[in-house]
């Protein structure tokens, strides 16, 4: 059985997971092809494992495109997916602002106190 392990990774962690999966499958005697989603398709394989990093609650574009572009082929094959990234509330955050556990924006300053040296008075 020939297995394609493919992933979309922004900083390399998801690619490392894909490599580990491929190594395990090879240890069991399977013929494994491990490639980035940027430069592969599901031709000439018997099964597919697709992974993606998750940012702002979404898979990376190359993984989404691979899934869409290869969907007819995927329907006929054993197919598994995995994700790498934050989970829970953090996985659904949008935008660049950080949020607290209750969903309120966090202060970007380290303290809410006013520094006395920053206070200025204007006399007329």
Backbone as JSON, one array per atom type, in Angstrom:
{
  "sequence": "XXXXXXXXXXXXXXXXXXXXXXXXXXXXXXXXXXXXXXXXXXXXXXXXXXXXXXXXXXXXXXXXXXXXXXXXXXXXXXXXXXXXXXXXXXXXXXXXXXXXXXXXXXXXXXXXXXXXXXXXXXXX",
  "N": [[0.85, -1.18, 0.0], [0.59, 2.17, -0.9], [1.1, 5.22, 0.64], [0.26, 8.61, 0.91], [1.54, 11.18, 2.74], [0.87, 14.34, 3.56], [1.33, 17.84, 4.17], [0.56, 21.18, 5.33], [2.49, 23.68, 6.5], [3.4, 26.36, 8.56], [5.49, 27.22, 10.25], [7.0, 24.95, 10.49], [6.4, 22.99, 12.45], [4.08, 21.41, 11.96], [4.9, 20.07, 9.72], [6.91, 18.53, 10.86], [5.34, 16.8, 12.4], [4.01, 15.44, 10.36], [6.22, 14.16, 9.2], [6.91, 12.44, 11.32], [4.64, 10.79, 11.4], [4.87, 9.62, 8.87], [7.31, 8.23, 9.22], [6.54, 6.32, 11.17], [4.64, 4.84, 9.73], [6.27, 3.8, 7.7], [7.87, 2.18, 9.27], [6.15, 0.13, 9.74], [6.18, -1.11, 7.35], [4.94, 0.06, 5.15], [4.72, 1.7, 1.97], [5.64, 4.92, 1.72], [5.03, 8.27, 0.84], [6.12, 11.42, 1.55], [5.26, 14.7, 1.51], [5.06, 18.29, 1.0], [1.98, 20.12, 0.86], [2.11, 21.98, -1.09], [3.34, 21.02, -3.38], [2.24, 18.61, -4.48], [0.08, 15.85, -5.41], [-2.72, 13.59, -5.23], [-2.32, 11.45, -6.87], [-1.6, 8.11, -7.93], [-1.52, 6.89, -5.36], [-2.62, 4.93, -2.54], [-3.81, 5.69, -0.22], [-4.42, 8.63, 1.82], [-3.01, 11.0, 4.02], [-3.61, 13.99, 5.43], [-2.48, 17.02, 6.72], [-2.6, 20.11, 8.58], [-1.4, 23.24, 9.78], [-3.07, 25.33, 12.13], [-4.41, 28.49, 12.08], [-5.94, 31.3, 13.44], [-8.25, 29.82, 13.71], [-8.49, 28.44, 11.31], [-7.49, 26.19, 8.69], [-4.37, 26.25, 6.89], [-4.07, 27.9, 3.72], [-2.83, 26.35, 1.53], [-3.39, 23.67, 2.32], [-6.19, 23.68, 2.41], [-6.71, 24.17, -0.28], [-5.54, 21.9, -1.46], [-7.25, 19.93, -0.45], [-9.68, 20.69, -1.64], [-9.03, 20.71, -4.42], [-8.31, 18.06, -4.88], [-10.54, 16.59, -4.26], [-12.3, 14.79, -5.65], [-10.67, 12.55, -6.08], [-10.06, 11.92, -3.41], [-12.43, 10.91, -2.39], [-12.46, 8.29, -3.11], [-10.51, 7.0, -1.72], [-8.95, 5.68, 1.29], [-8.81, 8.06, 3.87], [-7.3, 10.38, 5.99], [-7.1, 13.04, 8.4], [-5.2, 15.59, 10.11], [-4.63, 18.13, 12.55], [-2.66, 20.91, 13.61], [-2.09, 23.09, 16.15], [-3.47, 25.81, 18.13], [-6.15, 25.12, 20.5], [-9.58, 24.91, 21.65], [-10.98, 27.92, 23.0], [-8.97, 29.6, 22.03], [-8.51, 28.67, 19.47], [-10.52, 29.7, 17.9], [-10.23, 32.4, 17.81], [-10.18, 35.51, 16.18], [-8.5, 37.97, 14.18], [-5.89, 40.29, 15.25], [-5.68, 41.09, 17.86], [-5.09, 40.13, 21.21], [-6.95, 38.03, 23.41], [-8.6, 37.68, 26.55], [-9.41, 34.88, 28.72], [-12.13, 35.14, 28.99], [-12.88, 36.37, 26.72], [-12.53, 39.09, 26.47], [-10.72, 41.95, 25.31], [-7.24, 41.98, 26.01], [-5.21, 44.09, 28.0], [-2.58, 45.9, 26.57], [-0.57, 46.96, 28.01], [1.73, 46.55, 30.74], [0.87, 47.14, 33.24], [-1.9, 48.53, 35.0], [-1.68, 50.77, 36.42], [-0.92, 54.25, 36.64], [2.07, 55.72, 35.79], [3.84, 57.89, 37.79], [5.78, 59.61, 36.79], [5.0, 59.95, 34.2], [2.83, 61.56, 34.3], [1.73, 64.75, 33.53], [1.46, 68.17, 34.05], [-0.12, 71.14, 33.04], [0.5, 74.47, 33.34], [-1.05, 77.63, 33.39]],
  "CA": [[0.0, 0.0, 0.0], [1.33, 3.42, -0.98], [0.41, 6.24, 1.42], [0.73, 9.98, 0.81], [1.43, 12.02, 3.94], [1.12, 15.69, 3.08], [0.98, 18.83, 5.19], [0.82, 22.6, 5.15], [3.12, 24.11, 7.74], [3.88, 27.73, 8.5], [6.77, 27.34, 10.95], [7.7, 23.68, 10.48], [5.94, 22.0, 13.43], [3.15, 20.49, 11.33], [5.74, 19.24, 8.85], [7.56, 17.55, 11.73], [4.32, 15.8, 12.74], [3.83, 14.63, 9.14], [7.41, 13.3, 9.1], [6.81, 11.39, 12.35], [3.61, 9.85, 10.92], [5.46, 8.87, 7.75], [8.29, 7.3, 9.78], [5.81, 5.22, 11.8], [4.05, 4.0, 8.67], [7.37, 3.07, 7.06], [8.31, 1.15, 10.21], [5.21, -0.98, 9.57], [6.38, -1.71, 6.04], [4.17, 0.71, 4.09], [5.42, 2.58, 1.03], [5.15, 6.23, 2.11], [5.53, 9.48, 0.2], [5.85, 12.54, 2.46], [5.51, 15.95, 0.77], [4.28, 19.48, 1.31], [0.79, 20.27, 0.01], [2.43, 22.93, -2.17], [3.88, 20.4, -4.6], [1.86, 17.21, -4.59], [-1.31, 15.49, -5.65], [-3.04, 12.26, -4.7], [-2.22, 10.44, -7.94], [-0.76, 6.94, -7.69], [-1.43, 6.47, -3.96], [-3.76, 4.14, -2.09], [-4.38, 6.34, 0.97], [-3.91, 9.99, 2.02], [-3.06, 11.63, 5.33], [-3.44, 15.43, 5.19], [-2.42, 17.81, 7.93], [-2.39, 21.54, 8.42], [-1.35, 24.12, 10.93], [-4.3, 26.09, 12.29], [-4.23, 29.88, 12.48], [-7.22, 32.01, 13.51], [-9.33, 28.85, 13.56], [-8.57, 27.92, 9.94], [-6.34, 25.52, 8.09], [-3.64, 27.08, 5.94], [-4.61, 27.88, 2.37], [-2.4, 25.21, 0.7], [-4.12, 22.46, 2.72], [-7.58, 23.83, 1.95], [-6.71, 24.01, -1.75], [-5.29, 20.48, -1.76], [-8.49, 19.22, -0.15], [-10.68, 21.03, -2.67], [-8.56, 20.31, -5.76], [-8.19, 16.61, -4.98], [-11.71, 16.01, -3.6], [-12.81, 13.63, -6.38], [-9.75, 11.44, -5.8], [-10.16, 11.59, -1.99], [-13.65, 10.14, -2.13], [-12.23, 6.89, -3.45], [-9.36, 6.51, -0.96], [-8.91, 5.9, 2.74], [-8.36, 9.44, 4.02], [-7.24, 10.86, 7.37], [-6.61, 14.41, 8.55], [-4.77, 16.02, 11.44], [-4.41, 19.57, 12.69], [-1.66, 21.31, 14.59], [-2.27, 24.48, 16.53], [-4.22, 26.03, 19.37], [-7.46, 24.49, 20.58], [-10.5, 25.59, 22.56], [-11.3, 29.29, 22.63], [-7.88, 30.2, 21.26], [-8.58, 28.21, 18.08], [-11.53, 30.43, 17.15], [-9.98, 33.84, 17.85], [-9.91, 36.17, 14.89], [-7.85, 39.26, 14.3], [-4.57, 40.3, 15.84], [-5.74, 41.4, 19.29], [-5.15, 38.98, 22.11], [-8.14, 38.08, 24.25], [-8.54, 36.93, 27.81], [-10.21, 33.66, 28.72], [-13.54, 35.51, 28.88], [-13.11, 36.97, 25.42], [-12.32, 40.54, 26.47], [-9.36, 42.31, 24.89], [-6.26, 42.17, 27.06], [-4.45, 45.33, 27.96], [-1.24, 45.72, 26.01], [0.4, 47.48, 28.97], [2.03, 45.58, 31.78], [0.23, 47.54, 34.48], [-2.98, 49.49, 34.82], [-1.34, 51.97, 37.2], [-0.28, 55.35, 35.92], [3.39, 56.04, 36.29], [3.84, 59.29, 38.21], [6.67, 60.42, 35.94], [4.32, 60.2, 32.95], [1.78, 62.56, 34.51], [2.22, 66.1, 33.24], [0.46, 69.22, 34.27], [0.11, 72.34, 32.25], [0.08, 75.66, 34.08], [-1.28, 78.78, 32.52]],
  "C": [[0.89, 1.24, 0.0], [0.51, 4.53, -0.34], [1.07, 7.59, 1.2], [0.49, 10.66, 2.15], [1.82, 13.42, 3.5], [0.64, 16.7, 4.12], [1.27, 20.24, 4.72], [1.3, 23.13, 6.5], [3.64, 25.53, 7.58], [5.28, 27.86, 9.1], [7.52, 26.02, 11.09], [7.19, 22.63, 11.44], [5.0, 20.97, 12.81], [3.89, 19.55, 10.38], [6.46, 18.16, 9.67], [6.59, 16.44, 12.14], [4.11, 14.87, 11.55], [5.02, 13.68, 8.96], [7.35, 12.15, 10.1], [5.77, 10.34, 11.95], [4.18, 8.99, 9.81], [6.47, 7.84, 8.26], [7.62, 6.09, 10.42], [5.22, 4.27, 10.76], [5.11, 3.18, 7.95], [7.88, 1.95, 7.96], [7.4, -0.08, 10.15], [5.25, -1.57, 8.16], [5.58, -1.08, 4.91], [5.09, 1.57, 3.22], [4.83, 3.98, 1.24], [5.84, 7.32, 1.31], [5.14, 10.63, 1.11], [6.26, 13.83, 1.76], [4.65, 17.08, 1.32], [3.05, 19.53, 0.39], [1.05, 21.21, -1.16], [2.77, 22.21, -3.48], [3.5, 18.93, -4.74], [0.4, 17.05, -5.0], [-1.5, 14.06, -5.18], [-3.0, 11.18, -5.77], [-1.29, 9.31, -7.5], [-0.54, 6.59, -6.22], [-2.71, 5.73, -3.59], [-4.46, 4.73, -0.87], [-3.72, 7.7, 1.14], [-4.05, 10.36, 3.49], [-2.7, 13.09, 5.1], [-3.46, 16.16, 6.52], [-2.2, 19.27, 7.64], [-2.21, 22.19, 9.78], [-2.67, 24.89, 10.95], [-3.95, 27.48, 12.79], [-5.57, 30.57, 12.39], [-8.39, 31.06, 13.22], [-9.46, 28.24, 12.18], [-7.3, 27.18, 9.56], [-5.64, 26.5, 7.15], [-4.18, 26.87, 4.53], [-4.12, 26.7, 1.52], [-3.13, 23.91, 1.06], [-5.57, 22.52, 2.27], [-7.67, 23.63, 0.45], [-6.47, 22.56, -2.14], [-6.57, 19.68, -1.54], [-9.54, 19.46, -1.22], [-10.27, 20.48, -4.04], [-8.54, 18.79, -5.95], [-9.44, 15.88, -4.47], [-12.28, 14.8, -4.33], [-11.96, 12.38, -6.11], [-9.9, 10.97, -4.35], [-11.37, 10.72, -1.67], [-13.46, 8.65, -2.34], [-11.13, 6.24, -2.61], [-9.61, 6.56, 0.55], [-8.25, 7.26, 2.98], [-8.4, 9.84, 5.49], [-6.72, 12.29, 7.37], [-6.08, 14.6, 9.96], [-4.52, 17.52, 11.39], [-3.37, 19.82, 13.76], [-1.86, 22.78, 14.9], [-3.06, 24.6, 17.81], [-5.58, 25.35, 19.33], [-8.31, 25.24, 21.58], [-10.8, 26.99, 22.06], [-10.23, 29.93, 21.76], [-7.95, 29.83, 19.79], [-9.56, 29.02, 17.27], [-11.32, 31.93, 17.18], [-9.69, 34.36, 16.45], [-9.2, 37.48, 15.16], [-6.51, 39.14, 15.0], [-4.58, 40.59, 17.32], [-5.82, 40.14, 20.12], [-6.36, 39.14, 23.02], [-7.92, 37.25, 25.5], [-9.41, 35.69, 27.69], [-11.7, 33.96, 28.59], [-13.85, 36.24, 27.58], [-12.94, 38.47, 25.36], [-10.91, 40.84, 26.03], [-8.45, 42.49, 26.09], [-5.58, 43.5, 26.89], [-3.07, 45.04, 27.41], [-0.16, 46.27, 26.95], [0.6, 46.47, 30.07], [1.34, 45.93, 33.1], [-0.85, 48.56, 34.19], [-2.68, 50.78, 35.57], [-0.67, 53.01, 36.32], [1.06, 55.63, 36.57], [3.44, 57.53, 36.58], [4.72, 60.15, 37.32], [6.04, 60.71, 34.58], [3.26, 61.28, 33.09], [2.38, 63.94, 34.31], [1.08, 67.08, 33.52], [0.86, 70.44, 33.47], [-0.37, 73.53, 33.08], [-0.06, 76.81, 33.11], [-0.94, 80.06, 33.18]]
}
